[in-house]
Amino acid sequence: MDGKLTTLIKDLALQIPSFLTILGCMIFAVVRWKHHPRVSLVVLIGLVLMAAQFFLFAIVYTWVPNWIIGSPTYGNEAFSRNVYLVLGLISNSFFAVALAVLLAGIFMRRDLTNA
């Protein structure tokens, strides 16, 4: 098996507890959909963004740094650190947006007539 594919599978396997937690929260949001549809929708959007972030950036961290750093013109250590810094900033920014959407849904005003 390819070394990069093995690394990707290992990185995704490390995320299994997070994936299962997100899946459980998604199921709970769907179950509560009838009572609070708008809140459940926003929560589901936040959870989907979080799950996408875990999966997408596992792939990005597996292949993208080597594509960029492996170039003969960009092989120095400072450039390598900057590549990982930028990837970390993008990953954490994406996660922060997902978390903000999730928290907005959780603390969103609910219509008490349907409860």
C-alpha positions in Angstrom: 0.0 0.0 0.0 1.2 3.5 -0.8 2.8 5.3 2.1 0.6 8.4 1.7 -2.5 6.3 1.6 -1.5 4.5 4.8 -0.8 7.9 6.5 -4.3 9.1 5.4 -6.0 6.0 6.7 -4.1 6.4 10.0 -5.0 10.0 10.3 -8.7 9.3 9.5 -8.7 6.4 12.0 -7.5 8.8 14.7 -10.6 10.9 14.0 -13.1 8.0 14.5 -14.2 9.2 18.0 -14.8 12.7 16.7 -16.7 11.3 13.7 -18.9 9.1 15.9 -19.6 12.0 18.2 -20.6 14.3 15.3 -22.7 11.5 13.9 -24.5 11.1 17.2 -25.2 14.8 17.4 -26.5 14.8 13.8 -28.9 12.0 14.7 -30.1 13.9 17.8 -30.6 17.1 15.7 -32.7 15.1 13.2 -34.7 13.6 16.0 -35.4 17.1 17.3 -36.2 18.5 13.9 -40.0 18.4 14.4 -39.8 20.5 17.5 -37.2 23.0 16.4 -36.6 22.8 12.6 -34.6 26.1 12.3 -32.3 25.3 15.2 -31.8 21.7 14.0 -30.9 22.9 10.5 -28.3 25.4 11.7 -26.9 22.7 14.1 -26.7 20.2 11.3 -24.9 22.7 9.0 -22.4 23.3 11.7 -21.9 19.6 12.3 -21.5 18.9 8.6 -18.9 21.6 8.3 -17.0 20.1 11.3 -17.1 16.6 9.8 -16.0 18.0 6.4 -13.1 19.9 8.1 -11.8 16.7 9.7 -12.0 14.7 6.5 -10.8 17.5 4.1 -7.8 18.6 6.2 -6.7 15.0 6.8 -6.4 14.8 3.0 -4.8 18.2 2.7 -2.1 17.5 5.4 -1.3 14.2 3.8 -0.5 15.4 0.2 -0.4 19.2 -0.1 2.8 20.0 2.0 4.9 17.6 -0.1 3.5 19.0 -3.3 4.5 22.5 -2.3 7.7 21.8 -0.2 8.9 19.1 -2.7 9.5 21.7 -5.4 13.2 22.3 -5.9 12.9 26.1 -5.7 11.1 26.0 -2.3 13.0 23.4 -0.4 14.3 25.5 2.6 13.3 25.0 6.2 11.7 28.5 6.7 9.4 27.9 3.7 8.4 24.6 5.0 7.4 26.1 8.4 5.4 28.8 6.5 3.5 26.2 4.5 2.5 24.4 7.7 1.6 27.7 9.4 -0.7 28.7 6.5 -2.3 25.3 6.4 -2.8 25.4 10.2 -4.4 28.9 9.9 -6.7 27.8 7.2 -7.7 24.6 9.0 -8.3 26.4 12.3 -10.3 29.2 10.6 -12.5 26.6 8.9 -13.1 24.9 12.2 -13.8 28.2 13.9 -16.5 29.0 11.3 -18.0 25.5 11.8 -18.0 26.0 15.6 -19.5 29.4 15.3 -22.4 28.1 13.2 -22.9 25.2 15.6 -23.0 27.5 18.6 -25.3 29.9 16.9 -27.7 27.0 16.3 -27.4 25.8 19.9 -28.1 29.2 21.4 -30.6 30.3 18.8 -33.9 31.5 20.0 -36.5 28.7 20.0 -40.2 29.1 19.4 -41.7 27.8 22.7 -45.1 27.1 21.1 -43.8 23.9 19.4 -42.0 22.6 22.5 
